[in-house]
Amino acid sequence: MISQSDALHDLSPGENHRTLMRRCLELAAKGAGRTAPNPMVGAVVVKGGKIVGEGFHPQAGQPHAEVFALQAAGDAAQGATLYVNLEPCNHTGRTPPCTEAVLQAGIATVVIGMTDPNPKASGGIERLRSAGVEVIANVETAACERLNEAFIHRIRHRQPFSILKYAMTLDGKIATDTGHSAWVTSPESRRRVHQLRGQCDAVIVGGNTVRQDNPRLTSHGVCDRNPLRVVMSRHLELPATAHLWQTDIAPTLVFTEVDQPQAQTLLPKQVEVISVNALTPAIVLDQLYERGLSTVLWECGGTLSAVALGQGVIQKLWAFIAPKLIGGQQAPTPIGDMGLKNMSDALSLHDTVLDKVGPDWLIQGYLPAA
């Protein structure tokens, strides 16, 4: 955390801006998993080289980050500088425009990380400048866009941002020939997955994963929230004792091609069912978008993973690789047949990052735009 002292005077103005914008991002990240369909936003008020107020957007429907930071600053906000990682909104939604709160507080300068891609909320920069407020834009923009990549994708493509996660051995297997898969990776890797679930709005699996693994798809207490659990099952051949039917832990939503009346008789009454004519990843994502979701984690098997990749609905990959060898002719792999015949047809990731997680390795990267 940045010290609330005159130490900021020792930095150049540009360094001040970057350092304080990074603090905004730290604050914004505290709302991960709770703000959809809103972005994650953090704000810092600085006066005389000291931080006099901080805030972040805790969840949709709550006041925005700027309001919390200005309230914390109180009278010290008069003539101060406000740092915020996203352009202050200029419209009335569930909360009033943040631009008006900034003006009423008497802020002299606003430093912004990135402009708002939402046309309904944009215009904050123009509003502030027209009222005589100095605005400095595009500070640490790449980091600001990365933090809110799901929000940006949702606005531009009208679909949630999708992450495909899987765990495999060094020879590319997700289970043995017999189907045994507990556990491919280490407790440290599983903890990272639980953290990721807590930051996502939903987790999607196919019916085969429910039958074989009987997952809970929760954050296992690593976070204080659990995502919506989503199952894609054409024929609803699902076990009656599945952990996912325990909806007191987290809600479960099932998509199927079975008609609604029959589907309701095949599943526990507390499980929500949506019947569609043709069950595809794109249709499921369209429905989740309408529910206001921003980030979806796919933890499915190879067949559904291949379909989702083939439809171009996956934006990011998390691949955990354990330093183990299983071998086997029938051992399943994380991605099934995508119909690609030549190496030149392979999907190449970009902006990849490699991290050590316990004894395992985690590769993160982005898929080509569809």
C-alpha positions in Angstrom: 0.0 0.0 0.0 1.2 3.5 -0.8 2.2 5.4 2.4 0.1 8.4 3.2 3.1 10.7 3.4 5.1 13.3 1.6 7.1 10.5 -0.1 5.1 11.1 -3.3 6.9 14.5 -3.6 10.1 12.5 -4.3 8.7 11.1 -7.5 8.3 12.9 -10.8 4.8 13.8 -11.8 4.7 11.0 -14.4 6.0 8.5 -11.8 3.4 9.8 -9.3 0.6 9.1 -11.8 1.8 5.6 -12.6 2.3 4.7 -9.0 -1.1 6.0 -7.9 -2.8 4.4 -10.9 -1.3 1.0 -9.8 -2.8 1.6 -6.4 -6.2 2.2 -8.1 -5.8 -1.2 -9.8 -5.0 -2.9 -6.4 -8.2 -1.4 -5.0 -10.3 -2.2 -8.0 -9.3 -5.9 -7.9 -10.9 -6.2 -4.5 -14.2 -6.3 -6.3 -13.3 -9.2 -8.5 -16.2 -11.6 -9.1 -18.8 -9.2 -7.6 -19.2 -6.3 -10.0 -20.7 -7.8 -13.1 -22.0 -6.4 -15.4 -20.0 -3.4 -14.1 -16.3 -3.0 -14.3 -13.8 -3.2 -11.4 -12.8 0.3 -10.4 -10.6 1.8 -7.8 -10.1 5.5 -6.9 -7.5 7.5 -4.9 -7.7 11.1 -3.8 -4.4 12.9 -3.3 -3.7 16.4 -1.9 -0.4 17.9 -0.9 1.4 14.7 -1.7 -0.7 12.7 0.6 -3.4 10.1 0.0 -6.5 11.5 1.7 -9.1 9.1 0.4 -9.5 5.7 -1.2 -12.3 3.5 -2.5 -13.4 0.7 -4.8 -16.6 -0.5 -6.4 -17.7 -3.5 -4.2 -20.5 -4.9 -6.3 -23.2 -4.0 -8.8 -25.8 -1.7 -7.3 -23.4 -0.2 -4.8 -21.9 3.3 -5.2 -18.9 3.6 -7.5 -15.3 3.8 -6.5 -15.1 7.6 -6.9 -18.0 8.1 -4.4 -16.3 6.0 -1.7 -13.0 7.8 -2.2 -14.5 11.2 -2.1 -16.5 10.4 1.0 -13.3 9.2 2.7 -11.5 12.4 1.7 -14.3 14.7 2.9 -13.4 18.4 2.8 -9.8 17.5 1.7 -11.2 16.7 -1.7 -11.5 20.4 -2.5 -8.7 21.3 -4.9 -7.3 17.7 -4.8 -6.4 15.2 -7.5 -8.5 12.2 -8.1 -7.0 9.0 -9.7 -9.3 6.4 -11.1 -8.6 3.5 -13.5 -11.7 4.0 -15.6 -13.3 7.2 -16.9 -15.9 8.4 -14.4 -19.4 7.6 -15.7 -21.6 10.3 -17.0 -25.0 8.7 -16.9 -27.6 7.7 -14.4 -28.0 3.9 -14.0 -28.6 2.3 -10.7 -26.4 5.1 -9.2 -26.0 8.8 -10.1 -23.3 10.0 -12.5 -19.8 10.0 -10.9 -18.9 13.1 -12.8 -21.4 15.1 -10.8 -20.0 13.8 -7.5 -16.5 14.8 -8.7 -17.6 18.3 -9.5 -19.6 18.7 -6.3 -16.5 17.7 -4.3 -14.4 20.4 -5.9 -11.8 18.1 -7.4 -9.2 20.1 -9.5 -7.6 17.4 -11.5 -8.7 13.9 -12.5 -6.1 11.3 -13.7 -7.7 8.4 -15.7 -6.3 5.1 -16.7 -8.6 4.3 -19.6 -11.7 5.6 -21.3 -15.0 3.8 -20.8 -15.9 1.5 -23.8 -19.6 1.6 -22.8 -21.2 4.3 -24.9 -24.0 4.6 -22.3 -21.5 5.6 -19.6 -18.9 7.5 -21.6 -18.5 11.2 -21.9 -17.1 11.7 -18.5 -13.9 13.3 -19.7 -15.8 15.9 -21.8 -18.1 16.7 -18.9 -15.3 17.3 -16.5 -13.2 19.4 -18.9 -16.2 21.5 -19.8 -16.6 22.3 -16.1 -13.0 23.4 -15.8 -11.5 20.3 -14.3 -8.0 19.3 -15.6 -8.1 15.8 -17.0 -5.1 13.6 -17.6 -6.0 10.5 -19.5 -4.4 7.2 -20.6 -2.1 6.5 -17.6 -1.1 2.8 -17.2 -3.7 2.1 -19.9 -2.5 -1.4 -20.8 -2.7 -2.6 -17.2 -6.2 -1.0 -16.8 -7.5 -2.7 -19.9 -6.1 -6.1 -18.7 -7.8 -5.8 -15.3 -11.1 -5.1 -17.0 -10.7 -7.3 -20.1 -13.9 -9.2 -19.3 -15.9 -6.0 -19.0 -14.4 -4.6 -22.3 -15.1 -7.9 -24.1 -18.7 -7.9 -22.8 -19.4 -4.4 -24.1 -17.8 -4.9 -27.5 -19.0 -8.4 -28.3 -22.2 -8.8 -26.2 -20.9 -12.0 -24.7 -19.1 -12.9 -21.5 -15.4 -13.3 -21.5 -14.5 -17.0 -21.5 -11.5 -18.7 -19.9 -10.8 -22.4 -20.7 -8.9 -24.1 -17.8 -7.5 -27.6 -17.7 -4.9 -29.6 -15.9 -2.7 -32.2 -17.6 0.4 -34.3 -17.2 3.6 -33.5 -19.1 2.6 -36.0 -21.8 -0.7 -34.3 -22.3 -3.2 -36.5 -20.4 -6.0 -35.4 -18.1 -6.6 -38.9 -16.7 -5.4 -42.4 -16.9 -6.7 -45.1 -19.4 -9.2 -46.0 -16.7 -10.5 -42.5 -16.3 -8.9 -41.8 -12.9 -8.0 -38.2 -12.6 -7.6 -37.3 -8.9 -5.3 -35.5 -8.8 -3.4 -34.5 -11.9 -1.9 -31.4 -10.3 -0.8 -30.3 -6.8 -2.7 -28.7 -4.0 -1.1 -25.4 -4.8 -2.5 -25.5 -8.4 -5.9 -26.5 -7.1 -5.9 -23.5 -4.8 -5.2 -21.2 -7.8 -8.2 -22.7 -9.5 -10.4 -22.2 -6.5 -9.3 -18.5 -6.4 -10.1 -18.2 -10.1 -13.5 -19.6 -9.6 -14.2 -17.1 -6.9 -13.4 -14.3 -9.4 -15.6 -15.7 -12.1 -19.4 -15.3 -12.5 -20.0 -18.8 -13.7 -18.3 -22.2 -14.3 -19.4 -24.4 -17.2 -19.0 -28.2 -17.5 -20.6 -30.8 -19.7 -22.7 -33.8 -18.6 -19.7 -36.2 -19.0 -17.8 -34.2 -16.4 -20.7 -34.4 -14.0 -20.9 -38.2 -14.5 -17.2 -39.0 -14.2 -15.9 -36.4 -11.7 -19.0 -35.4 -9.7 -17.5 -31.9 -9.1 -18.7 -29.2 -6.7 -17.2 -26.3 -8.7 -17.0 -24.0 -5.7 -14.1 -22.0 -4.4 -13.7 -24.5 -1.5 -13.5 -21.7 1.1 -10.5 -20.0 -0.6 -12.9 -17.1 -1.4 -16.1 -16.1 0.3 -18.2 -16.5 -2.8 -19.0 -19.3 -5.3 -19.9 -18.9 -9.0 -23.0 -20.0 -10.7 -22.5 -23.7 -11.7 -23.6 -24.3 -15.3 -24.1 -27.8 -16.9 -24.6 -28.4 -20.6 -26.4 -31.8 -21.1 -28.3 -32.6 -24.2 -30.2 -35.6 -22.8 -30.0 -35.0 -19.1 -28.4 -38.4 -18.4 -27.1 -37.1 -15.1 -26.6 -38.8 -11.7 -29.3 -38.1 -9.1 -26.6 -37.7 -6.4 -24.5 -35.1 -8.1 -22.9 -32.6 -5.8 -24.1 -29.8 -8.2 -27.7 -30.4 -7.0 -26.7 -29.0 -3.6 -27.8 -25.5 -4.4 -27.5 -24.2 -0.8 -23.8 -23.9 -1.6 -24.2 -22.2 -5.0 -27.0 -22.1 -7.6 -26.9 -24.5 -10.5 -28.3 -23.9 -14.0 -28.7 -26.7 -16.6 -29.0 -26.2 -20.3 -30.5 -29.1 -22.3 -32.4 -30.1 -25.4 -35.0 -32.0 -23.4 -38.2 -30.0 -23.4 -38.9 -28.0 -20.3 -41.7 -30.0 -18.6 -39.8 -33.3 -18.9 -36.6 -31.7 -17.9 -38.1 -30.5 -14.7 -39.1 -34.0 -13.7 -35.6 -35.3 -14.3 -33.8 -32.8 -12.1 -34.3 -31.7 -8.5 -36.8 -28.8 -8.2 -34.1 -26.4 -6.8 -32.1 -26.7 -10.1 -33.0 -24.2 -12.8 -33.4 -25.6 -16.3 -33.3 -23.9 -19.7 -34.4 -25.9 -22.7 -33.1 -24.9 -26.1 -33.6 -26.4 -29.6 -29.9 -26.9 -30.3 -27.4 -26.8 -27.4 -24.2 -24.9 -28.3 -21.6 -22.9 -26.4 -22.6 -19.8 -28.2 -26.3 -20.2 -27.2 -25.3 -20.7 -23.5 -23.1 -17.6 -23.5 -25.9 -15.5 -25.1 -28.1 -16.6 -22.2 -25.5 -15.8 -19.6 -24.9 -12.4 -21.2 -28.5 -11.6 -20.8 -28.2 -12.5 -17.1 -25.5 -9.8 -16.7 -22.5 -12.1 -16.4 -19.0 -10.9 -17.4 -16.5 -13.8 -16.8 -17.1 -17.5 -17.5 -14.7 -20.3 -16.7 -14.9 -23.5 -18.8 -13.8 -26.5 -16.8 -15.1 -29.1 -19.2 -13.7 -32.2 -20.8 -12.0 -32.6 -24.2 -15.2 -32.9 -26.3 -16.9 -29.7 -25.1 -13.5 -27.8 -25.0 -13.0 -28.7 -28.7 -16.5 -27.5 -29.6 -16.1 -24.2 -27.7 -12.7 -23.6 -29.3 -14.0 -24.4 -32.7 -16.9 -21.9 -32.3 -14.3 -19.3 -31.3 -16.0 -18.4 -28.0 -12.9 -18.9 -25.8 -10.7 -15.8 -25.3 -8.1 -17.0 -22.7 -6.5 -20.3 -21.7 -5.2 -21.4 -18.3 -3.2 -24.7 -18.7 -1.8 -26.3 -15.6 1.0 -28.8 -16.4 2.1 -31.3 -13.9 5.6 -32.9 -14.1 4.2 -36.4 -14.4 4.0 -39.0 -17.1 1.0 -41.3 -17.5 1.2 -42.7 -21.1 -1.6 -44.9 -22.3 -3.4 -45.3 -25.6 -6.8 -44.4 -24.3 -5.9 -41.7 -21.7 -8.0 -38.6 -22.5 -6.4 -35.3 -23.5 -7.7 -31.8 -22.6 -8.9 -31.0 -26.1 -10.7 -33.3 -28.4 -10.9 -33.4 -32.2 -11.2 -30.0 -33.7 -10.9 -31.3 -37.3 -7.5 -29.7 -37.9 -5.3 -31.6 -40.3 -2.2 -29.5 -40.6 0.1 -27.9 -38.1 -0.4 -24.6 -39.8 -4.1 -24.8 -38.8 -3.2 -24.9 -35.1 -4.6 -22.2 -32.8 -1.6 -20.1 -31.7 -1.7 -18.3 -28.3 -0.4 -14.8 -27.9 0.7 -12.8 -24.9 1.6 -16.0 -23.0 2.8 -16.0 -19.4 4.5 -18.9 -17.6 4.3 -19.2 -13.8 5.6 -21.8 -11.4 2.8 -23.1 -9.0 4.2 -25.5 -6.5 5.7 -28.4 -8.5 3.5 -27.5 -11.6 3.6 -24.9 -14.3 0.8 -22.6 -15.4 0.6 -21.3 -18.9 -1.8 -18.4 -19.5 -2.4 -17.0 -23.0 -5.0 -15.6 -25.3 -6.7 -17.2 -28.3 -6.9 -15.5 -31.7 -9.9 -13.3 -32.1 -12.8 -15.1 -33.7 
